[in-house]
Amino acid sequence: MSDTTYSVIASQTGVPVKAWTKGVQLEDAARQQLLNAAQLPFVFKWIAAMPDVHWGIGATVGSVIPTKGAIIPAAVGVDIGCGMMAVQTSLNARDLPDNLKGIRTAIETAVPHGRTNRGGAGDRGAWRDIPARNREVWLETLKARYDAILAKHPKLDRGNHANHLGTLGTGNHFIEVCVDESDAVWFMLHSGSRGVGNRMGSYFIELAKKDMTKFFVNLPDIDLAYFPERTEHFDDYVEAVEWAQDYAQRNRDLMMEQTIGAVRNSGEAPPFDAELKAINCHHNYVARESHYGENVLVTRKGAVRAREGDMGIIPGSMGARSYIVRGKGNPESFSSCSHGAGRAMSRNEAKRRFTVEDHVRMTAGVECRKDQDVIDETPAAYKPIDAVMAAQADLVEIVHTLRQVVCVKG
């Protein structure tokens, strides 16, 4: 392959980094994090950096880290299994009302979102009375495995789990109504394993740090603490992370059911069908895969699997386009692509730099919150999605281009 599609960042003491960042910003802190991870002796071949790459805890968001013989919990992160889901409906843009507030209100009523009371009793982002459908999914598909994990790690049992299933969360999680290039209406959402996944991620990251201290392992960054394969904590972490990834997928399934039902029952749109068009895809996860003839663990932190033919979702910010894509199976990216536009600045910097008036201007035409509490999610806080897509033209092809008309933010 021509080296014009990515840049190579050489590491003096480790594997190289192949960065699909041409035409987009790569901050110095993110570059250093990539080089830190590249020094680990069990990284396979190279690290792939996606065009939305930016600083994270331990490992950069937007990185693909293949490993042999070890796993890095912080490279998966604490929002285990976070990802996207999209359905195309039989609705056309002309079927939607001129004023979309009723649809936004219906979705906000049907899906708990946000967070109050520090996630404690009465938290608005959790169910007070778990719907029968959600309780059924918890009991039939998740509870037994969760109890088995708790039997080994009882400290994990402290709070929300079943009452978060089918809820959105906070931060950059969202539910959107979108219109594509042919005026077909889509529903799209972004969330993960919620409070229980966060607890598991945080707990095992700290456990890995303690193991590094116990075994006198020196690291370029303690947040890159890892579990060697064939150790008890490695197996326990894999079991927990696979469970959290399943939880995240069920969470998105239920939220989509709730969203479709809310719009159907709102009286704001005619009857419609909804068909899954893009896979319910993770972008914070680890999986066993085969690359270059060897079996490896591939950790994608803010990256989507893009094997040849894989359908995926690359969302923009609140006021930018989003894309339904088909993977090209590029082996040099370990068959991966970006998971979104990627932050261009921290949340605090966005709050300092932009005003509510800026946010209103940048989200013109989108029915969404336009207040001080969502300034950190304003479009200019993210990299330009067009530049991100151009930088990864050899990783995915665009199938549909979506523009938001309704956005529900956590």
C-alpha positions as CSV (number, residue, x, y, z in Angstrom):
1,M,0.0,0.0,0.0
2,S,1.1,3.5,-0.7
3,D,2.3,5.4,2.4
4,T,0.3,8.4,1.3
5,T,-2.8,7.2,3.2
6,Y,-1.3,7.4,6.7
7,S,1.7,8.8,8.4
8,V,4.2,6.7,10.3
9,I,5.3,7.8,13.8
10,A,8.5,6.1,14.6
11,S,9.1,4.8,18.2
12,Q,12.7,4.6,19.4
13,T,12.0,1.7,21.7
14,G,8.9,0.1,20.5
15,V,6.6,-0.6,17.5
16,P,5.7,2.2,15.0
17,V,2.4,4.0,15.0
18,K,0.5,4.2,11.7
19,A,-1.7,7.3,11.9
20,W,-4.6,8.1,9.5
21,T,-4.4,11.7,10.5
22,K,-3.6,13.6,7.3
23,G,-5.6,16.8,7.2
24,V,-6.7,16.6,10.8
25,Q,-5.2,17.7,14.1
26,L,-3.0,15.3,16.1
27,E,-2.3,16.9,19.5
28,D,1.1,16.5,21.1
29,A,-0.4,14.8,24.2
30,A,-2.2,12.2,22.0
31,R,1.0,11.6,20.0
32,Q,2.9,11.0,23.3
33,Q,0.3,8.5,24.5
34,L,0.5,6.6,21.3
35,L,4.3,6.4,21.6
36,N,3.9,5.3,25.3
37,A,1.7,2.4,24.3
38,A,4.0,1.5,21.4
39,Q,6.8,0.7,23.9
40,L,4.9,-2.2,25.5
41,P,6.7,-5.4,24.6
42,F,3.5,-7.4,23.7
43,V,2.1,-5.0,21.1
44,F,1.7,-6.8,17.8
45,K,3.2,-5.2,14.6
46,W,2.1,-1.6,15.2
47,I,-0.6,0.7,16.7
48,A,-3.1,2.1,14.3
49,A,-4.4,5.7,15.1
50,M,-7.7,6.7,13.6
51,P,-8.3,10.3,12.2
52,D,-10.5,11.2,15.3
53,V,-7.6,10.3,17.7
54,H,-7.3,12.4,20.8
55,W,-6.0,12.2,24.4
56,G,-7.6,9.8,26.7
57,I,-6.8,8.1,30.1
58,G,-3.8,5.9,29.5
59,A,-4.5,5.1,25.9
60,T,-5.7,7.6,23.2
61,V,-9.3,7.6,22.1
62,G,-9.2,6.6,18.5
63,S,-6.5,4.0,18.8
64,V,-6.3,0.3,17.7
65,I,-3.9,-1.7,19.8
66,P,-3.3,-5.4,18.9
67,T,-1.6,-7.4,21.6
68,K,-0.3,-10.9,22.1
69,G,-0.2,-12.3,25.6
70,A,-1.6,-9.4,27.5
71,I,-4.5,-7.0,27.8
72,I,-4.6,-3.3,28.9
73,P,-7.9,-2.4,30.7
74,A,-7.4,1.3,30.3
75,A,-7.0,0.8,26.5
76,V,-10.6,-0.4,26.6
77,G,-11.6,2.3,29.0
78,V,-14.4,2.6,31.4
79,D,-17.3,3.0,29.0
80,I,-17.0,-0.6,28.0
81,G,-18.9,-1.6,24.9
82,C,-19.9,2.0,24.1
83,G,-21.2,2.1,20.5
84,M,-23.8,3.0,18.0
85,M,-27.0,1.7,16.5
86,A,-29.1,2.9,13.6
87,V,-32.3,2.0,11.9
88,Q,-33.8,3.2,8.7
89,T,-37.6,3.8,8.8
90,S,-40.2,3.9,6.1
91,L,-40.8,7.6,7.0
92,N,-39.9,10.4,4.6
93,A,-38.8,13.8,5.8
94,R,-42.2,15.2,4.5
95,D,-43.9,12.9,7.1
96,L,-42.4,14.8,10.0
97,P,-44.1,17.8,11.5
98,D,-42.7,21.3,11.0
99,N,-42.2,21.6,14.8
100,L,-40.2,18.6,16.0
101,K,-40.4,19.4,19.7
102,G,-43.2,16.9,20.2
103,I,-41.0,14.1,18.9
104,R,-38.0,15.1,21.0
105,T,-40.3,15.3,24.1
106,A,-41.7,11.8,23.4
107,I,-38.2,10.3,23.1
108,E,-37.0,12.1,26.2
109,T,-40.0,10.7,28.1
110,A,-39.5,7.2,26.9
111,V,-35.8,6.9,27.5
112,P,-34.3,8.0,30.9
113,H,-31.3,10.3,30.2
114,G,-28.9,12.5,32.1
115,R,-27.9,12.1,35.7
116,T,-29.0,13.6,39.1
117,N,-28.3,13.0,42.7
118,R,-24.8,11.7,41.8
119,G,-26.4,8.6,40.3
120,G,-28.1,7.8,43.7
121,A,-31.7,7.3,44.6
122,G,-34.1,9.2,42.4
123,D,-31.5,9.6,39.6
124,R,-33.4,10.9,36.6
125,G,-31.2,8.8,34.3
126,A,-32.3,5.5,35.8
127,W,-35.6,3.6,35.9
128,R,-37.6,4.0,39.1
129,D,-39.8,1.2,38.0
130,I,-38.0,-1.1,35.5
131,P,-40.3,-1.9,32.6
132,A,-41.3,-5.6,32.2
133,R,-39.5,-5.9,28.9
134,N,-36.2,-4.6,30.3
135,R,-36.5,-6.7,33.4
136,E,-37.0,-9.8,31.2
137,V,-33.9,-9.1,29.2
138,W,-31.9,-8.6,32.4
139,L,-33.1,-11.8,34.0
140,E,-32.9,-14.0,30.9
141,T,-29.6,-12.8,29.4
142,L,-27.4,-11.0,31.9
143,K,-28.1,-11.6,35.6
144,A,-26.7,-15.1,36.0
145,R,-23.3,-14.1,34.4
146,Y,-23.3,-10.9,36.4
147,D,-23.8,-12.9,39.7
148,A,-20.9,-15.2,38.7
149,I,-18.6,-12.2,38.3
150,L,-19.7,-10.7,41.6
151,A,-18.9,-14.1,43.3
152,K,-15.2,-13.5,42.5
153,H,-15.2,-9.7,42.8
154,P,-17.9,-8.7,45.3
155,K,-16.7,-5.1,45.5
156,L,-18.3,-4.5,42.0
157,D,-21.8,-4.8,43.5
158,R,-22.6,-1.3,44.6
159,G,-25.4,0.3,42.7
160,N,-27.0,0.6,39.3
161,H,-27.2,-2.3,36.9
162,A,-30.6,-3.6,35.9
163,N,-32.2,-0.1,36.4
164,H,-29.8,1.4,33.8
165,L,-30.7,-1.1,31.1
166,G,-32.4,0.8,28.4
167,T,-31.2,4.2,29.5
168,L,-29.0,6.8,27.7
169,G,-26.5,8.2,30.2
170,T,-24.6,11.5,30.0
171,G,-21.8,13.2,28.1
172,N,-21.6,12.5,24.4
173,H,-24.3,9.9,24.4
174,F,-27.3,10.8,22.3
175,I,-30.5,9.7,20.4
176,E,-31.1,11.3,17.1
177,V,-33.7,11.5,14.4
178,C,-31.9,12.0,11.1
179,V,-32.7,12.4,7.4
180,D,-30.5,10.9,4.7
181,E,-29.6,12.0,1.1
182,S,-32.9,10.6,-0.2
183,D,-35.0,12.1,2.6
184,A,-35.5,8.8,4.4
185,V,-35.8,9.1,8.2
186,W,-33.4,7.3,10.5
187,F,-33.2,6.8,14.2
188,M,-29.6,6.6,15.6
189,L,-28.3,6.3,19.1
190,H,-25.0,6.2,21.0
191,S,-24.5,4.6,24.5
192,G,-22.7,1.8,26.3
193,S,-22.7,-0.3,29.4
194,R,-23.6,2.6,31.7
195,G,-22.8,2.6,35.5
196,V,-22.1,-1.1,35.8
197,G,-19.6,-1.1,32.9
198,N,-17.9,2.0,34.3
199,R,-17.5,0.3,37.7
200,M,-16.0,-2.8,36.0
201,G,-13.6,-0.8,33.9
202,S,-12.4,1.4,36.8
203,Y,-12.1,-1.6,39.1
204,F,-9.9,-3.7,36.8
205,I,-7.8,-0.7,35.8
206,E,-6.9,-0.2,39.5
207,L,-6.4,-4.0,39.9
208,A,-3.9,-4.0,37.0
209,K,-2.0,-1.1,38.6
210,K,-1.7,-3.0,41.8
211,D,-0.4,-6.1,39.9
212,M,2.2,-3.9,38.2
213,T,3.4,-2.7,41.6
214,K,3.4,-6.2,43.0
215,F,5.5,-7.6,40.1
216,F,7.8,-4.5,39.9
217,V,6.9,-3.7,36.3
218,N,7.9,-0.2,35.2
219,L,5.7,1.5,32.6
220,P,5.9,4.7,30.6
221,D,2.4,5.5,32.0
222,I,0.9,3.6,35.0
223,D,-2.5,3.9,33.2
224,L,-1.1,1.3,30.7
225,A,-1.1,-1.3,33.5
226,Y,-1.9,-4.7,32.0
227,F,-2.8,-8.3,32.8
228,P,-0.6,-11.0,31.3
229,E,-2.5,-13.9,29.7
230,R,-2.9,-17.1,31.7
231,T,-3.3,-15.2,35.0
232,E,-6.4,-15.1,37.1
233,H,-7.0,-11.4,36.7
234,F,-6.6,-11.7,32.9
235,D,-9.4,-14.3,32.7
236,D,-11.6,-12.4,35.2
237,Y,-11.2,-9.2,33.2
238,V,-12.0,-10.9,29.9
239,E,-15.1,-12.4,31.4
240,A,-16.2,-9.0,32.8
241,V,-15.5,-7.1,29.7
242,E,-17.4,-9.5,27.5
243,W,-20.4,-9.3,29.8
244,A,-20.3,-5.5,29.8
245,Q,-20.1,-5.5,26.0
246,D,-23.2,-7.8,25.9
247,Y,-24.9,-5.4,28.3
248,A,-24.1,-2.4,26.1
249,Q,-25.6,-4.1,23.1
250,R,-28.8,-5.1,24.9
251,N,-28.9,-1.5,26.3
252,R,-28.9,-0.1,22.7
253,D,-31.5,-2.6,21.5
254,L,-33.9,-1.7,24.3
255,M,-33.4,2.1,23.8
256,M,-34.1,1.7,20.1
257,E,-37.3,-0.2,20.9
258,Q,-38.3,2.5,23.3
259,T,-37.5,5.3,20.8
260,I,-39.4,3.6,17.9
261,G,-42.4,3.1,20.3
262,A,-42.2,6.7,21.5
263,V,-42.4,8.1,18.0
264,R,-45.1,5.7,16.9
265,N,-47.3,6.6,19.9
266,S,-46.6,10.3,19.8
267,G,-49.2,11.2,17.3
268,E,-46.5,13.2,15.5
269,A,-45.9,10.8,12.6
270,P,-47.9,8.4,10.4
271,P,-47.5,4.6,11.0
272,F,-44.1,3.3,9.8
273,D,-41.7,0.4,9.7
274,A,-38.1,0.4,11.1
275,E,-35.4,-1.9,9.8
276,L,-31.9,-2.4,11.2
277,K,-29.6,-1.0,8.6
278,A,-26.3,-0.6,10.4
279,I,-24.9,-3.1,12.9
280,N,-25.2,-2.6,16.6
281,C,-21.5,-1.9,16.7
282,H,-19.2,-1.3,19.7
283,H,-16.3,1.2,19.6
284,N,-14.8,0.7,23.0
285,Y,-14.0,-3.0,23.3
286,V,-11.6,-5.9,22.9
287,A,-12.0,-9.0,20.7
288,R,-10.0,-12.0,19.7
289,E,-9.2,-11.7,15.9
290,S,-6.8,-13.1,13.3
291,H,-4.4,-10.6,11.6
292,Y,-1.4,-11.3,9.5
293,G,-1.8,-15.0,10.1
294,E,-1.8,-14.8,13.9
295,N,-4.4,-14.8,16.6
296,V,-4.3,-11.6,18.6
297,L,-6.4,-9.5,21.0
298,V,-7.5,-6.3,19.3
299,T,-8.4,-3.4,21.6
300,R,-10.4,-0.6,19.9
301,K,-10.7,2.5,22.1
302,G,-12.9,4.8,20.1
303,A,-12.6,2.8,16.9
304,V,-15.0,0.6,14.9
305,R,-14.3,-2.8,13.3
306,A,-14.4,-2.3,9.5
307,R,-13.8,-5.6,7.9
308,E,-14.7,-5.9,4.2
309,G,-18.5,-5.5,4.0
310,D,-19.0,-4.6,7.7
311,M,-21.6,-1.9,8.1
312,G,-20.8,0.8,10.7
313,I,-21.7,4.2,11.9
314,I,-19.5,7.3,12.1
315,P,-21.4,10.1,13.8
316,G,-20.5,13.8,13.6
317,S,-21.3,16.3,16.3
318,M,-24.7,17.7,17.2
319,G,-24.8,20.0,14.2
320,A,-22.7,18.0,11.7
321,R,-23.4,15.2,9.3
322,S,-23.1,11.5,10.3
323,Y,-22.3,8.6,8.0
324,I,-23.4,5.0,7.5
325,V,-20.3,3.3,6.1
326,R,-19.2,0.0,4.7
327,G,-15.8,-1.4,5.7
328,K,-13.0,-2.0,3.2
329,G,-11.1,-4.4,5.3
330,N,-7.8,-2.5,5.2
331,P,-5.3,-4.9,6.9
332,E,-3.0,-2.0,7.9
333,S,-5.6,-0.5,10.2
334,F,-6.4,-4.0,11.5
335,S,-9.7,-3.6,9.7
336,S,-10.8,-0.6,11.7
337,C,-12.1,3.0,11.2
338,S,-12.8,6.0,13.3
339,H,-15.8,6.1,15.7
340,G,-16.8,9.7,15.1
341,A,-15.4,13.2,14.6
342,G,-13.2,13.1,17.8
343,R,-12.9,15.9,20.3
344,A,-10.8,18.9,19.2
345,M,-10.6,20.3,22.8
346,S,-11.5,19.3,26.3
347,R,-14.9,19.8,27.8
348,N,-13.7,22.6,30.1
349,E,-12.0,24.4,27.1
350,A,-15.3,24.2,25.1
351,K,-17.2,25.7,28.1
352,R,-14.6,28.5,28.3
353,R,-14.5,29.2,24.6
354,F,-18.1,29.1,23.5
355,T,-21.4,30.8,24.5
356,V,-25.0,29.7,24.4
357,E,-25.4,32.0,21.4
358,D,-22.5,30.2,19.6
359,H,-24.2,26.9,20.3
360,V,-27.6,28.1,19.1
361,R,-26.0,29.3,15.8
362,M,-24.1,26.0,15.3
363,T,-27.1,23.8,15.9
364,A,-29.5,25.9,13.8
365,G,-32.2,23.6,12.2
366,V,-31.7,20.9,14.9
367,E,-34.4,20.3,17.6
368,C,-32.1,19.9,20.6
369,R,-31.1,21.4,23.9
370,K,-29.6,24.9,23.5
371,D,-28.5,25.7,27.0
372,Q,-25.3,26.2,29.0
373,D,-25.1,22.5,30.2
374,V,-24.5,21.2,26.6
375,I,-21.8,23.7,25.6
376,D,-19.2,21.0,26.0
377,E,-20.9,19.1,23.2
378,T,-21.3,22.0,20.8
379,P,-20.1,21.2,17.2
380,A,-17.0,23.3,17.3
381,A,-15.7,21.3,20.2
382,Y,-15.1,18.4,17.7
383,K,-12.9,17.9,14.7
384,P,-14.5,18.6,11.3
385,I,-16.2,15.4,10.3
386,D,-15.5,16.0,6.6
387,A,-11.8,16.1,7.2
388,V,-12.0,12.9,9.4
389,M,-13.8,11.1,6.6
390,A,-11.3,12.2,3.9
391,A,-8.4,11.0,6.0
392,Q,-9.9,7.4,6.1
393,A,-11.1,7.1,2.6
394,D,-9.1,3.8,2.3
395,L,-10.7,2.4,5.4
396,V,-14.5,2.8,4.6
397,E,-16.8,3.8,1.9
398,I,-19.8,6.1,2.6
399,V,-23.2,4.4,2.0
400,H,-25.5,7.0,3.5
401,T,-25.0,10.6,4.7
402,L,-27.3,11.7,7.5
403,R,-28.2,15.1,9.0
404,Q,-29.8,15.4,12.4
405,V,-33.2,17.0,12.8
406,V,-33.7,16.0,16.4
407,C,-31.0,15.3,19.0
408,V,-31.6,14.1,22.6
409,K,-28.4,14.5,24.7
410,G,-27.6,12.9,28.0
